[in-house]
Amino acid sequence: MFGMKFKWWLLRELEPETGTFIKAFCKTHPGAVFVDVGANAGYFTLLASRAGARVVSYEPDETSYRVLQRNIR
């Protein structure tokens, strides 16, 4: 972000339990809707989407929002 490439591994390292929970919950609850408020670059948005959830993401910061848009394409 902010002119630098987002380091996905950082979130994986800092919040491994969160990622594990999101993946497990979405896989065991077909049709789940995951709401990512303050989505930033979209790490958890993409994680939930790839686990089968429908996702609604909100990012108020304009710069982060552009990065989020680029990452979900």
Helices and strands as residue ranges (DSSP letters): H 8-14, H 16-28, E 33-37, H 43-50, E 54-58, H 62-72
